[in-house]
């Protein structure tokens, strides 16, 4: 069997349109609740969400589904995705749920599931849950005397704040640092400024007034223009941009220059390596990470191990082979010494610790290497991406692009796991050649897709 609802990061779609409906959420709650009802103890699930309006649609539907199969529900309210993973373990819950479409606009929403260990579910678990959703679901209902209960955890925000602060090295503080933090009007709008302030920083908060519609709108990790401007205007030492559920991080230095996840992973990995705390002999990243990172790590005797796109695949490799640093160029940074999933705030704190220790500007500390010219363009397709990519003309265009780079770069073509997009990426030493290769492939795909 293959997954039909679950993509690379849970289930996602436009709110109140199939599959992101209350009906689907109810079925998912029943199926996932039944799947994780193991043993004779009283079973429990924790549910968090970001700030988008449709959270009010999906949260009660999921709650009803879990209660219908006899599982108790703990409601966390708006909290980052990594907070849900942490509290799933902390509360000894059988399951964790995050309602979020991450960096997408408010019209979309999604549902991510975490097992009792705080890790995202395996493909096998997701396939089994989908099977339960559409096969004999009614049989999972419990009697009226065995229904679950629901309650709200009032101090969930405070628990995550203390957890995040505990990842910052003891003996260090952020006194004297001015930090601009863009919370994307999302799940971290309370916790991120508070953590930074309690560690001693002067904090300039941006996008901390969510209204259900403005999450990720012209703010956050995908829209850094305001952050860059405000860092320079305030003379700040660092800018931090999170996405809607705060599992993604993008930085900008004191000059307003954006710093991506490759530079962040490189800095954290090398910092840990110097102190003998890096495990696995390198870091894990995806096929999207820049060749410049790979070359820089090799110069320090470290290896870059690549996976398919998706932080779940990065984490699988980390767990399998014993790495403690991994992530994505887009800013999902996984530090397994601290968290079971990407955590933008915790990653930012490790960068800040490095800045404090180095006592140098962010522009020096965070510019580890010059990235190879890399171009990424998206092509929206009306049909199935796989069918378009299989066309002879498209395959010929890709092969021609690879031949033109002639070993000095690479071409990467992949379909999005959350949208009807084909992503075309190329990188190499010659920027003009990379641009031409990408444009030619994009034009071919666009024509083929109509």
N, C-alpha and C positions, 0 to 999 in steps of 0.2 A: 504494500500500500504506500501511497505518497500523500503528502500533506496538501490539502486544498485550501484551508482557511489560513493556516499559519505560514507566515513568510519568514524572512531572515531575522525579524525581531518582533515576534508575536503576530497578532491579528490587527490589521489596520485598514481603514477606509473612511469614506465620507460619513459623518454622523447622521444617523436616522435613515440611512440608505443601506440596503443589504450589501455586505454582511454586518455592518456596524450598527445593528439595531438592538432594541431592548429585548426582542424575542431571541436573538442570537445570544446575547449576554446571559439571559436566563438559562438557556440550554447549556452554555459553556460553564456556568456556575454549577449546574447539576452534574454535568459530565466530569469536570475537573474535581469537584468535591467527592464524587464517588470514586474516582481514580485514586485519590489520595486518602481515602478512608481505609486505613490499614491498622489492624490491632483493635483492642478493646477500650482504649482511652477515649476521652472526650475530644473530638477533633475540632481544629480551629484554623481559620484562614484570616490573614490580614490584608486589607485593601487600602491602597493609597491612590492618589490621583494628582494630576496637575490642575491648572486653573481654567481650562476651557469649559465653556458653557455645557457641552454635552456630557461632561462628567456627571451632571445631575440626572442624566438619562440612564447612563450605564451602571453607575454605582448601585442604585437600588435594585436594578434588574439582576445584577450579579449577586447581590446580597440575598435576594429572594431565592435564587437558584441554589446557593449554598445552604440556606436554611431549610429548603425543601428536602435536601438529602441528609439532614441531621447535623450539619457542620455549623459551629459557632463562628461569628464574624466579628472582627475587630476593625473598626473604621479609623483610619489614620488622618483623613483629610488631605489637603495639599502638602505633598512632601516629595523630595527628589526620588527618582527611581532607586539609587543606591541606599536610601534610607529604608525603603520597603524591603530590600534584600537583607539589610542588617537587622531590621526588626523581626523579620520572619525567623531568623535564627535566634535572636535574643528572647523572643516570646515563646520559643519552642513550638512554633506553629507548624502545621502540616503543609501549608501552601501560602504563597504570597502573590498578590495581584497588584499590578500598577496599571492604572488607566491613563494612557497618554499616547499622543502621536508624535512625541519627541519634538523635532524641529519643524514639523508641518504647521500650516496655518490652522486657525481655530475650527474651520469647517470639518477637519479630519479628527479622528480619534483612533485609539488603539488599545489593545489589552496585552500586557506582558505577564507571564507566569513564572514564578520562582518555586523551586522545590524546597523541602524542609531544610536543606543545607544552604539555602540562600543563593544557589546557582540557577541560571535559566535552564529550562527543561531541555532534555535531549529530543532529537527528532523522533525517537521511538515513543516517548511519552506523549508528544504532541499528536502523533498519528493515532495512538490509542484513545486519546481524549476526543479527537474528531470522530472516531468510530463510534464511541459511546453517544456522542451528540445526536447521531442520526440513526441509531439502531437500539430500539428498546429502552428509550430514555425514561418512559413512564415507570418502568420497573424499579427505578432507583429512588422513588419517593418513599419517605418514611411515614410511619403513622403519626397522627396528630399529637401523640404524647412523646414523640421523639424528635420534634422539630428543633432546629438550632435556635440560638439567640444572637442578638447583635448589640454591640455597645461601642462607644467611641473612646479611644485612648487619648485622654486630655493632654498628656505631657509628651506626645510623640515628637513634637518639634524640639523640645528641650533635650530629649534623649539623643536625637541625631546631632544636635549642636555639640554635645559633649563627646560623642563618638568622633566627629570630624576633628575637633580640637585635639583629641588624643593621638591623632596621626602626625601632629606637628612635633618636632623634636623637643624634648624636655630641655629647659634651660635657655631656649631661644624665645624671643618675642618680636613683634612687628613694630615696636616703638620707633617713631621717626619716619615710617613709610606712609606715603599717601597712595591709596589704591582706589581706582575707579572700578566698580563691579556692576556689570549689566546682567540682570537676572531674567531678561527676556519676558517680563511679566508672567513668569511661569512658576514652577514648583518651588524654586529656591528663593523666592522674593523675601521671605522672612529670615531663613536660616543663614544664607551666605553673608549678608552684611553684618549679622550678629556675630558670626564666628570670627570674621576679620577684626571687628571692633573689640571683641573680648580678648583677642591676642595682641591688642595694642595699636592697631593701625588707625590712621585717619581715613575714613571711608566716605567716598562719594558714590552713593547708590543711583543706578539708572534702571528704568523699567521695573519698578517695584509697586506698581498700582494696577494689578490685574482686574479686568472687568468681565472676563469670560470671552471677550472677542479679540483682545489685543495681544494675546500670547504670540511671541515670535514676530510680531508685526513691526518691521523696520527696527528691530533690536535683536539682541542675542547673538549667538555664535555664527549665524549666517548673514547677519547685517551689522557689521562692526563700524560703520561710518561714524555714528554718534559717539561710540566708545572712543575711537581714535581721536576725534575732535576734542572730547572732554578731557582725555588724558593730557593732551598738549596744553589745553586752556588752563587746567588746574595745576600744571607742573607736577603731575603725578609720577610716581616711580614705576607703576605697572597698571595695565588695564586687564580685567578679567571678564570674559564673556561666556556665559552659560547658555544652554538651549532650554527648551520648554520643560524638560524633566531633569535637567542638570546632570545628565550623565556624559555630557560633551563639554569640552573646554577649548576656547581659543583665546590667546593672549595678545596684547600689543605692548611694545616697549615704551620707554619714556618719550620717544620721538614719534609715537603713533604708528609704528610699523607693525603689521600683523605677524604673529608667530603661530605657526600651525603645529599640529600634533607630532609631526616628525621631529621637529626641534625639541619639543617638550620631552618626548620619549628618549631622545638622545641624551639630553641633559640629566634626566633622572637616572637613566641606565648607567651613564658614566660616573655620576656621583656615587651611586651604590657600588659600582665596581671598585672605585678608589678606596672605599671603606671596607671592601671584602664582603659586602652584603648582597651583591648581584648573584643570582642563581641561574644555572643553565648555560653560562658562558656567552650570553648575548640577550637579545630581546626578540619578541615576536610581534610582527606587524603583518599587514595585508599586502596583496599585490599592488595596492595603490600607493604605498609608501615610496618616497623618492629614492632614486639610485644614489643620490648624494649622501643620504643617511647610511646606506649600506657601505659605501666607500669610507665614510668617516669612522664608523664602528670598526671596520676591518683594520684601519690604521691604529686602533687601540687594542687589537687582538680579540675583538668581539665579533660575533656573527649576527646577522639579521635573518631571521627565519620567517618566511612568508606563508600566509594562509589565504583562503578565499575571503572576499569582503564580508564583513559582519563580525561584530565583537564576540559573538558566541563561538565562532570558529577560532578566533584568537585565543579565547579562554580555554577552549578544548585542548589546543596545542600546549598552552601554558601548563595546564593541569597534567597532561600526559607526560610531558618531558621535564617538568620541574622548573619552569621559568617563573620569575616574580615580577617582571615588567613586560607589558605588551600594550598594543592598542592600534589605533587607526590614525591616519594622517588627518582625518576630519576632526579629531579631538577626543575620541573615546579612548581614555587612558585607563588601563587596568593595572592596579598595583595589588597583587594578591596577598602581600603582607598586611594589607589593611582592609581590602574589600573583595567581594565575590563578583563584582561587576564594575563597569566603568563608573567613575565618580569624579566629576569635574571639579568640585570644591576640594576634595582631598588631593587631587593631582596639583591644583593651584597652590596648595599649602606646601607641597614638596618643592615646587619651583621657588616659592617665597623663602623657604628655608635655605635654598642654595644661594639666593640673592643676599640674604643676611650674612651667611658664612663668607661669601666672596667679597662683600662690601664693594661691589662694582655696579655700574648701571646695567639695567636689564638688556640694553642693546648689545653689550659685550658678553654677558653671561649666556644669553639665549640665542646668540648667533653662532652656532657650532660649526656650520658648514654652509657652503654655497650650493643650493639645490640645482640639479640639472633642470633646464627648461622643460616644463611639463604643462601640457594643455589637455583640458578635459571639457568635452561638450556633450550635451544630452540631446537625444533625438526622440521626440514623442511619437509613438506609433499607435495607430487605431486598432490594428490586429494583434496577433500574438508575437511577441518579440522573437521567440525561438524560430518561428516560421520565416520571419524576415531575415534573421541571421543565417539561416540555412540556404538562402538563395545563392545560386552560382555567382551572380554578379557581385553580391556583397562579399562573398568569400574571396573572390578575385581581387577586389579593392583592398581588402585587409592584407592579403598576401603581397600585393604590390607595395603597400605602405611599409611593411616589414622589410622588403627587399631594398627599398630606398634608404632606410636607416642603416642597413648593411653592418649590423653588429655594434653600432655606436649608440643604440638606444633600443626602445621596445615599444610595442603596440599592445594595448589591452582593451578588449571589447567585452562588455558584460551587460546583462540586463539588470534593471533595478529590481530589488526584492519587494518594494512597496508601491511602485508607481509604474504605469505603462511606458517606460523609458528604456532606451538603449544608450549606454554610456560609452563614449569613445574617448580613449585616453592614449596619448603618446608622449614619450619623453626621450631626450637625447642631448647631445652636445650642441647641436645647431638649432637655434630657436626657429629660424625661418623655415628650415626643413620640417621641423616638428609641426609647425602651423599648417604647412601645405599638406602633410600626410593626414592630419586630423580633418582638415576641410574637405579633402577628396573623399575620405571614407564617409564623413557625415553627409555629403551631397549624394553619394550612392545609396546610403541607407534611406535618406529622406525620399528619394525618387522611388525606391523600391517599396517603401511603406505608404506611398500615395500622399 
